[in-house]
C-alpha cells in the first residue's frame, strides 16, 4: 500500500476578503475531489485572505498510480488562472506490512 500527499502554497488573485477567498478555494477543493478522487482540505493560512495552503492525499495499491494522480493534481492546480502556485511539496510512503 502506498500513501501520498501533496501540499500547495497558493497566492490568490484579486481577493479582498475571507468571503471572496472561500469563493475561490471551495470550488477548487470540490473540483479536486470530483476529478481526482483525493481527500483534500485547506490546511493553513485560514486567516489570510490572499494566501492559502491546500493539501491533497491519496492511498493507492502501487507507487506509479500514486505519482500519476499527485502529478495530475499539481498540474491542475498550477493551471488555474485565479490562483498563483507559489510552491508545492509532495511525499510518498510505503506501508511496512
Long-range contacts (C-beta under 8 A, 24 or more apart in sequence): 1-59, 1-60, 1-61, 1-94, 1-95, 1-97, 2-59, 2-60, 2-61, 2-62, 2-63, 2-65, 2-66, 2-92, 2-93, 2-94, 2-95, 3-57, 3-58, 3-59, 3-66, 3-92, 3-93, 3-94, 3-95, 4-57, 4-58, 4-60, 4-66, 4-67, 4-69, 4-70, 4-90, 4-91, 4-92, 4-93, 5-55, 5-56, 5-57, 5-58, 5-70, 5-90, 5-91, 6-55, 6-56, 6-70, 6-73, 6-74, 6-88, 6-89, 6-90, 6-91, 7-43, 7-53, 7-54, 7-55, 7-88, 7-89, 7-90, 8-52, 8-53, 8-54, 8-55, 8-74, 8-77, 8-85, 8-87, 8-88, 9-51, 9-53, 9-85, 9-86, 9-87, 9-88, 10-51, 10-52, 10-53, 10-54, 10-77, 10-83, 10-84, 10-85, 10-86, 11-50, 11-51, 11-83, 11-84, 11-86, 12-49, 12-50, 12-51, 12-52, 12-82, 12-83, 12-84, 13-82, 13-83, 13-84, 15-49, 15-50, 16-49, 17-49, 18-47, 18-49, 20-49, 21-49, 21-50, 21-52, 24-82, 24-83, 25-52, 25-54, 28-54, 28-77, 28-80, 28-83, 29-54, 31-76, 32-56, 32-73, 32-76, 32-77, 35-76, 36-69, 36-72, 36-73, 36-76, 38-69, 38-73, 63-92, 63-94, 66-92, 67-92
